[in-house]
């Protein structure tokens, strides 16, 4: 007789340097269900799943797999029990083939130290075929695949080990609209195979469309568990943030002034072929389009991070061509990168240093930094963003992904920018913090700044922007004003649908 639960974590406690990250949390997932785990950044979701994955060991509590108590002391222990975790940043060898990645730790047999390439290819092809992905060649290099197909390879790697519990952490964060549907179809197949799927996401629409049950966590504690059809989005948000959230998107009082930046016929590499737009003081201008449309590359070229090969940029009435980000920042342009870890923060430096790095003049005198002043400035701005951290002297690497994003945003909120470009500003950020970020964007625009937002979330674009520029295949293909914005209209422009 099969156990009622595929995996159960009971009364789990975990502390780090005296800070209690988990306070007696219990969680259970059934065979053949998709169970959402939700909560704000810092709620303890990742810590709980790292204990299940064997990356961390609980201070107290028990884990049962198929009704049997198990001690998970390492990732190997977890894998041997059929538990597989797929993180937002994939663990793949990009220059190896699909087949090599699927069986990367089992390329040879114990009694035969020579790789059987024919069998390796055959086994990989069988896995891909069973999941309906014959279009992925076992011989293709992973770096040549789309992000969605790379995710399929990660899942195949798990299935090749006879996975029974699959944990996915923000699996849709970098996927296009169509790719998300591919992922959902695949997860429903796995659910039908009896696999217990634990789904961590800040995107509530996805959770209600895909999941069967929801467990809510807050401040390291279990809050509630619900069947999806027994709760609505408003009540779920209230449980996550611990307070009434009247609206996710604050009211926008636009006072739009003159044009401050105009781009004409921009070209930069293969990704940017023909891009033109204007942005006004006091305006929130959105950029929408499918992944690969060239939105990020356009912003990087304007900011001086990539070389502008053609076209012109007029800033405050003068023609400019920034040769480096340093020149752009000196001129009053800020850029929040979508790649938080590589370009958004200095992981080995303190939270305080990361927050004030763009504003040394505010915290120094005669070139000497006042550490009292910079800590005070950092604390104030991070409080506005509801960032969670132990102290401003902690390194940024100690923070959750969402809180790293808040630190990355904070440095630009402190800078005296006149134009600020925000590339996926709420990626990996919880629903409560999103509201704080949207409010800060409104405040920036209402103070006279021009704000440009690149976002893959159409709901975000529609609700916070005054205009939206839509890109496709490196070109601007349309512009939609506030009164004409709709999810369907923007998506159709993005995909080239005319009817």
N, C-alpha and C positions, 0 to 999 in steps of 0.2 A: 504493500500500500504506500502510495506516494505521500510524502509529508505535506502538510498544508502550506508551509512556507519553504521556498527555495533557500532563502537566507534570512536569518534573524540576528540583529544586534541588540543586546539587552543591557540597559543601565550602563552605557559607555561613558567613562570619564577620561578627560585628557587635559593636562596643564602644560604650559610652556613658560619657564622662568617665573613661576608663581601665578601666571595669568591663566584662569580656567577657560579653556576653549570649548570643552564639552562638559555638560553638567547632568549626567545621568540620562543620556539620550537613548531611546529605543526606536528601532526601525525594522520593518519586515517587508520582504517582497515575495510575491507568490509566483509559481510557475505560470508562464503564459500570460503575463500582464506587463504593461508599461506603467511604471510607478514614478511619478514626478517628485523630485526633492527640491523644494523652493525655500527662499529666504533671502534677506538682504546680504550684501557682502559682509563677511565677518560673522555670519550666523552660525558657522561651523559645518556647513555642508561638505566642503572639500576635506576638512580634517576627518570627518566621519568616514568618507569614502576612501581616504588614504589608509585608514586603519583596516578597512575591508580589503584593500589592495595589498596590505602588508608593507606599505611604505612607512607607516607609523605603527607603534604599539600602544594600545590603550593602557592607561594607568589602572583602570578597574573596569569590570564588565565582562560579558561573555558573547561569543559568536557561535551560532549554530548554522550548519549547512545541511539541508535536507533532514532537519530534526536532530542532527548529531553535533555535540559540542566539538569545536575545532579551535586549535591554537594556530593563529596566523602570525608568524614572526618575520616573514620576508615576502617579497613579491613572488618568489618561486612557490612558497607554500600556497599563496592565493591562486596562482595559475594552476597548480596541481589539483586544486579543489574545483576547477572549472570557472573561476572568477576572472573576468578580463575587464580592464579599465582603458577607455579611449579618451585621452585628454584633448583639450582644445588644440594644443600644439602636438601634431602627430609625431610618433616615434618611428620614423621610416628612414631608410637609407636612400636618398633621392636619386643617386646615380646607379643604383642596382635595379634589376628588373622586378616586375610585379611578382613573379614566381619566387625569386630570391628573397624578397621582403616577406612574403607569406610564410616561408619556411626558414627564415634567417637563422634560427637557433637549432635547426634540425636538418641542415643541408646534407649531412652524412649520417650513416648508421654506425652504431657502436662497433659492430663487427666488420664494417666495410668503410674505411676512411676515404673512399673515392665518391665524388658526387655523381649520382645517376641523373644526368640532366634531362633525359627523356622522361623518366618517371616524375621528376620534379615538375616539369611542364604539364604532364598529363594530370597530376593531382591538382595543380592550380587551376587548370582549365575546367576540371570537374566542379570545383568549388564555385568558380565564377559562373558556370553554366547553371548550377542549382539555384543560384540567386538571381538569374536572369540577366547577367552582365557579360554576354558573349562578345560584346563590342570592346571589352578590355582584353588586350592580348597579354598572355603571361610573359611575353618577351619584351613588352614595352617598358621603357625606363620610367620609374615613378615620377621623376621631375618633369616628364612630358605630359603627365595626366592633369586633368582639372582637379580642383580641391575636392569636389564631390567624389570623384573616382578614387582619389587618394584615400578618402574616408572608407570607401568600399574595400580597398586593399587592407586597411586596418581591421575592418570587421571580418574579412576573410582570414586574416592572421589569427583572430580570436577563434573563429569557427574551426580552423584547422587543429586547434587544441581541445576540441570538444567542449566549447564554452557552455555554461549553464546559467551564469549570471553575467550580464553585460552592463557596464556602467559607462554612460556617455556624459561628458562634461562640456556644456555649451556646444553641442555638435553642429548647430546651424549658423554659428556666428559669422563665418566667412563664405556662406553659400549663397548662390543666386536663388531667385524664386523657384525656377524649374528644378534646380538641384535639391532644394528642400523637399520637394515632392518625391524625388528619387529616393532620398533618405527615408522619408516617411513610409513609402511603399516597402522598402527593405526592412525597416523595423517591424512593420506589421507581419511580414513573412516570418521573421525570427520569433515574434510573439506566438504565431500559429504553430511554431515548432516546439513550444513549451519553454522557451528561454525567458527568464525573468530579466526585464530591462529596467534599469534605474536611470532616469532622464533628468539631468540638471540643466535648467535654463531660466533666463530672466524674461524670455518672451512668452507672455501669458497666453497669447492667441494660439501658439503652437501647443502649449500644454493642454488647453481645452479641446483642441482638434485631434490630439494624438493619444493622450494618456487615459488610463483607467482610474487611477487613484492618485492622490496628492498628499504628501506629508510636508507640513510647514515647520520650519525651524526659525528661532530668533535668539540671538545672544547666547548661542551654545546650548539651547534647550529645545526640547520637543514642545510644539505649540498645539498642533491638531493634525488629524488625519481625516480625509474626506474622499468619498467617491466623487468623480468629476461632475456627474450629473446632479449632485446634491449641494453644490456651491456655485456662486457666481463670482465674476472677476472682482467686483467691488469688495465683497466680503473677504476674498482671498488676500487682496492688497492690504486691507485693514489688519488682518492677522499677521502678515509679513512685517509690516512697519510698526505695528503696535499702536496705531492711531488712525483716526478718520482722515482719509485722503480725499478731499472734496473733488479734486480733478487732477489728472496726471499732467495735463497741459494747461499752464496758467494763461489767463487772458492776456492777449497781446494788444497793446496800445501803440500802434505804429505812428511815428512822426518822421516821415521820410524826407531827407533833404536832397542836396545836390549830388551829382555823380562824383565819387571819389576815386574809383578805379575802373578803367575800361580796357578790356582785352579785345584785340582784333586779329582774326585769321591766324591764331597761334598754331605753330607746328613744333613738335619735340619728339624725335624718335618715331617708332611705328605706332605708339599708343595715342599720340596727339596729332591729328591730321588737319583739322580746321575748326577752331574753337573761338567763338566771339561772345562776349557778354559785358554787361555793365553792372556795377553795384553802387548803391547810394549810401550816404551817411544815414545812420538810423535804421537801416534795412537789414532784415535777415533773409539772405538769398540761399536757396537750397540747390544742390546739385544731385540729380537722381540718374539712375541708369543701372544696367546689369553689371556685375563684376566683370572687369575687362573693358569697360566702355571708355576708359581713359580719364576718369574724373580725378583720381589721385595724381596721375602723371601731369595733368594740367596744372594743378595747384603747386606741385613741386617745381615745375618750370617757372611759374610766376615768382615763387619764393626764392629762386636761385639755387635750389638743391639739385636740379637737373638743367642741362643746357637747353636754352631756347633757340631753336634753329630757324624760326621764321615768325612773321607777324610782329605785332607791337603791343606794348603795355603803356598806358597813360595813367599816371598816379598823381593826383592833386594838380591836374592840368599840365604836367610835364611828362615827356616821354622818358621811360626808364627801362633798364635791362639789368636786373640784379645778377651779379656774377657769383654771389654766394649768399647763404642764409644770413650771414653776419651783416651784409649790406642791407638786406630786406628788413631785418630787425632794427637796425639803426634808423631806417626811414620810417619805422612805425608799423610794420607788418609782422604779425605773429602767425605761427603755423603749428597746430597740434597734429602730429603724425598719427596715422592709423596703426603704425607698427610701434606699439607702446614700449616693448622691451628693447628694441634696437635703437629707436630714435626718440622716444617720448620721455624716458627717464634714465638717470645714471644709477643703475641698480646697486652699485657698491658704495654710493654716497648717501648721506643722510637725507631724511625727508625735508629737513630745513634747508639744506643746500639746494636740493632739487626745486624747492618752491621759490626761493629768492634768487635763483641763478640769472634770471632775466632782469632783475631789479636791484642790482648792487648799489646804485646811487641812492636808493631809498633807505638802505640799511648801513650806509657807510659815511664817513666824514674824512676828507683828505686822503681817500684811498684805503682807509682802515675800517674794516667791517666791525660793527657793534653787534656782538653775538646776542646780547639781550634784545636788541631791536629786531634782528632778523628772526629770532625765535618767536617774538611777539607777533610780527607781521605774518609769519607762516601759520601760527596757531589760529589767527583770526580768519584768514582766507580758507584754511582747511575746515574750520568749523562751519563756514557758509556752505561748504560742499558736503557736510555730514560725513567726513572721512573718519575711518576708525583706525587708530594706531595707539601704541603704548606711549611713545614720546617722540618729539620731533628730531631727536638725535639718533633714533633707530634708522638702520639702512632701509632703503626702499625695497630691497629684495625680500624683506620680512613681511611685506604687505600682501594681501590678496590682490588678484588681477584688477578687480574693480577699484580698489583703493589706490593702486598704482596709477590708474587712469585719472583719478581725482587729483593726485599730486601733479601729473602731467598737465592737466587743465589749469591747476592753481597757478603755475608759473606764468601763464599768459594772462590770467585775471589780474595778476600783480603788475604786469608790464603796462607801460603807457602806449598801447597800440591804438592805431586809428582804423586799421583793418585787421581782423582776426579770422583765420581760416581754421575750421574745426573739422577734421577728417574722422568720421565715425566716432563722435565724442561720447556716445553712450554705450559703445560696444563693451559687453561684459560687466555692465553697471546695473545694479538692482533697481527695482521700480521706484523705491523711495528716493534714491540718489538721483535718478533721472529727473524727477520733479525739481530737485534742487538745481540741477544743471540747466534745465529749461528756464527756470526763473533767472538764473545768472545770465543766460543768453539774452533774455528779455531786458534785463537791467543794462547789459552792455550796449544793446541797440538803442535803448531809450536814453542812454547817456551820449549818443551821437556816433558811436562806432558803427562801422559796417561789418557785419558778421556773415561769413560764407560757410555753409554747412554741407559737407559731403556725407550722405547717409544712404544705407541700403534699406532702411526701414521706411516704407512709404507713409505709414501712419505718422511717423515722426515729422517727415517733410511736410505733409499736408497740414499738420496742426501747429507747427511753430514758425513756418516760413511765410514771408510776404509774397515772394515769387519763387518759382522753381525753374531751373534750366535743366533740360533733359539731354543726356548724351547717349550716343550709340556708335560703336566702332570708331572712336576717336574724333567724332564730330558732334557739334551741337545740332540737335534735330528738332528742337522745340522749346518754347518758353510758356509757362502757364502762370497766370495771375491768381491771387488768393481766391477771388470769387469763382474761378473756374476749376479749382483743384479738385481732383477725385482720385482715389486709388486706381480705379480702372483706367482713367484717362492717362495718367502718368505711366502706368505699366504698359499700356498699348504703345505709347510713344517710345518707351525703352526697348520694346520688342519689334517695333516697326509694323505694328498691326494698324491697318487703315480703316477697318470697318468695325 
